Amino acid sequence: MKRICATSLVAIGCAFAQSSDTAEAHRALAKAAASTDLMGIYNTVCPEPPAAPVAGAPAGRGRGAAGGVRQDPPREQWYTGPVKVFDNLYFVGTKIHGAWAVTTSDGIIVIDALYGYAAEPEIAEGLRKLGLDPARIKYVIVSHGHGDHSGGAKFLQDTFNAHLLLSGADWDLLDRDTRNPKPRRDMVVTDGEKLALGDTTLTMYLTPGHTLGTISTLIPVKDLGRPHLAMEWGGTAITTQTPIEQLKAYVKSAERFQDLAVGAGADVIISNHTIFDGTLPKLEAVEKRKPGEPNPYVVGKDAVKRYLTVAEECGKAALITAQARLDRK
């Protein structure tokens, strides 16, 4: 047995994993990294076999990106109010899907566009409830081309003349989407590209795996004037049914983005699915926060590293399982 320790700013103990390269060993490493605070991403990406659906987690690969008619769910199942999380970062998503608004001196950048049915009540009306003008939306970064993150892009494009940013591969994915409103092809993101608006600059990286052109983003934020750096891992859910080449890409992307995010000093995690990082309890804590109390979203660089370690190790476990299944055929 090889002793594997998950580092932390506070002691979280150690786990043991087999030194051999097995799916079980990688799940053990992922679980050690998750500790007790990051079980949302672990339970979604690295469930104990046999895998069972996780309530609130995205299921399957389509998520509104394939054919067929998708019925909009009742409002009470998904609607939630907007929340100011940092001086310049606001949650404008649903109970299930995350969308974020970054305010700058020259306008607003939105990260992810939700399903079409949620874009107006959550993003446009949500900004108004926060005292912000959605007409100031200048850019919309769509992390990837699945309908639960891109379905509202056309509404934002048409209503506010916002520029849409996707990778080239995921613009192609939108071209094949027959279930959601199709926006006009606009800006194509390249790896490491910076998006500057007014006094704020975001950095986008191509992290293929969840889709062929997933974007992960680093966002500078301020909490009562103090600077922090938020990171969003743009595409999270995978299964052992994900194509092997995508699983290989996912592992490499998680390892690389971990180095980039930690190296840049990221100490805040945001997500485009509320289950991955415990968004809803954090939002509630933000709203109940008293003067002098820490911001619950400032989790520290160690948690950022562990979050992406979970993604990497779960990806390795899924890859080993998928390759073994292929070898048996």
N, C-alpha and C positions, 0 to 999 in steps of 0.2 A: 504494500500500500504506500502511496505517496501522499505526504501531508500537503494540502492546498489551503492557504490562508487567504481570506478576503480582507484586504486592508480597509480601514475606515478611520475617520476622525475620532470615533469612539469605538471601543472594543466590541466587535460583533462575533468574536469566536472564529473557529476554523472548522473546515469540513474535510472529509477524507474522500478521495476519488481514486479509482483504479488508475495506475500509471499507463495502462494500455489505452490505445486510441479507440474507445468504444462510445456508443451513443450514451450509455449510462454514465460513463466518466464525465462526458461533457455536460450532461444534465446536472450532475453533482457540482461541477464547477459553476454552472449558471446559478444553481440554487444557493450556493455559498455566496456568490456575488450579490444575489437579490436580497439576502438577509431577510428581514421582516418588512422593510419599507418599500421594496421594489417587486413585490410578488405579483403586481398587476401585469407587468410585462412578462414575467416568468410564466405565469399561468396561461397566458395567451399564446406565447411563442414556443413554450417548452413544457407542455402538459405531460404529466406522467402517463405512460401507455396503459391501457388503450386511451387514445386521445378522446376527450369529450368536449362538446361545444362549451365555450365560456360565455355566460350571460353578458350581453352588451358588446361582445367582441365581434369583429367582422368575420363572417363565415363565407368560405368559398373564395374563388378568385374573381368572380364577376363584379360584385358590389355595384351593380348598375352599369357595368361597362359592356355588357353583351346584349343579345337580342331579347325580345319579349317585352311585355307590358309590365311596368312596375307600378304598383298601387301605392299612393302616398299614405303613410300611417296617420292615425289620428293625432292631432296637435298635442294632446295631453301626454302622449307617449314620448315626445321628444323635446318640447319647448322648455327652455329655461332662460332666465333673465341674464343680461350682460353684467359683467363685473370688471371693475378697474383693479388690475393686479399689481402693476407698477406705475410709476409716473407717466410712462409712455407706452404701456402695453395693456391691452384690454381683451378679455375673453368675450367673444361674440358667437359662440358655438351652441350646440344642442346638448342634451343630456348624454348623447352618445358620441357625437363628432365634434372635434375641436376646430375652431376658427379663431384667429387672433388679429387684432388691429394694432399696428405700430404707428403712433403719432409722431410726426416730425415738424420742424419749423416751416415746411413747405408742402404739407399734405399728409395723407394716410397711406400706409402699405398694409394690405390685408394678406394674411397667410391662410390659404385654403378657403374654398368657396361653398362647402357643404353640398347637400342635395338641393336641387332647384326649389323645392317647396319651402326650404328653410332659409334661403338666402335673404329674402326681403324681411321677414319678421325677426330673424336673429341678427343679421349683419346690418342692414340698412336701418331698421327700426331700433335695433340694439344700440347703434351708434348715437341715434337721436336721443334715446333714453339716457345716455351717458353725457349728453350735452355736446356731442360732436356732430359735425355735418358730413353725411356720407358723400355729398358732392365733392368733398376734398379727397376721396379715394383716387389715388394716382396709379397705383400698381396693385396687382393681385398675383401673388406667388402661389401656384398650384403645385403642391408637393408631388402629386402623381395623378395619373389620368383616370383613376377609378371614380365612378359617378358620385360616391358619397363625399368626395372632395372637390370635384370639378363640375358637378351638375348645376351649381349656381353661377358659374363663371360667365355664361352668356348674359344673364341678368345684370351682373355688375358691369360687364363690358358695354351693354346697350344702354343701361340706365345712367351710368356715371362716366362713360367714356374712359373707363379704366384700362390701362395696359395689362394684358395677361402674360404671365411668364411661366413656361413649361420647358422641359427638356425636349429636344427633337424627337426622341423615341416616344415620349408620352403625348406630344402633339399627334404623332401617328396613331397612338392608342385612341385618342379622342376621335380621330377620323373614322375609326371602326365602331364607335359607340352609337348604337341605334336607339338607346333608351332614354337619353338625356339631351336637352337642348345643346346644339353644337355651336360653340363660339367661333368667331373668325380667328384664323391662325395669326398670331401676333409675335411676341418676342421669344426667342429661343435662348435658353440658359446654357452657358458653357461651364465647365468645371472650374470652381474657384472664382467665379464671376462675382463682382461687387455691385450692389444696387445702392446707389447714393441718392438720397432725397433730403434736401435741406441739411439739417445738422446731424443726420443719422445715416450710417452705412451698414447694410446687411451683407453677409457673405454666404454665397450658395455653392454647394458642392454636389456633384452627381454621385449618388450612392445607389447604383443599380442592385436589384435583388428582389424586392417586393414587386416592383415593375422594372422594365428595362431602363427606365430613365428617371427614377425617383430622385427628388431633390431634398437634401438636408441643409438646414440653415442655421447660421449663428446670428443672433440678434442682440445688439447692445441695449440694455435697459437701465433704468435708474429707479432706486427705491428711496424716496424722501431725499433725492439729490445724490445718493451714493450709487456709483456705477457698478453694474453687474453684467454678466454675459449669459444670455439664454441660448440653449440649443434645442432644435427640434429634429429628431430622427424621423425623416420624412415618410418612411414606409416600413411597417413593423411586422405585420402578420405573415407568417409562412407556415407551411405544413410539409409533411413528408411526401405530399403529392405535388408540391411545387417542382417545376422542371429542374433537373440536376444542375444545369448551367446557371440558372438563376440562384440556386442555393449556394453555389460556389461564389458567385458575384456578391451575394448577401454577406457571406462570411468576410470576404475581402473588404467590402464597404464598411462593415461594422468595425473591423480592426482599424482601418484607415481613419474613419471619422472619429473614432475614440482618440486617436493620436492628435488629430486636428483640433477637436473640441477641448480636450484637456490641455493641450499645448497652448491654446489661445486663452485659457483661464476660465472656461465656462463653469458656472456654479449654479445655474438654473436649468431645470428641465421643463419644457412644455411639450404637449403631444397633440396629435390630430385625432386621437380616440381617447375619450375620458378615462377608460378603464386602464390604459397602459401605465399612467403615472399617478392614478388616484386624483384626477382633476377635481371631481365634484367635492370631496371632502376638503381639498385645499382651497377651493373657491369659498366654501362656507367659512373656513378658518380666516381667510382674507377679510371677509365681510365682518367677522366678529373681532378682528384684530384691534387691540387697544394701543394707544400711544406708548411707544417704547418697546413694544413686543416685536420680535423678529418676523420678517415676511416668510410664511410657510413655503413659498416657492424657492427661496434661497436655500438650496440643499447642500451646496458645497461641491468642490471639484471631485472629491472621492465618490460621491453619489453619481455624478455624471459618468465617471469612469466605470463604475459598477453597472450602471444602466446599459451602457453599450457593451460591456463584457457579457451581460446576460444575453443580449442579441447575438453576439458573436458565438458564444458557446452553444446556444440553442440552435443556431444555424448549422454548426458543426454536427450536432446530434441528429438533426433532420437530414443532413447530407449523408451521413454514414448509414442511416436507416434506409434512405431512398436508394443509395448505391447497392446495399445488400439485397433489397427487393428486386432491383434490376438484374443483379447477378444470378438470382434464383430462377429467372425466366429462361 
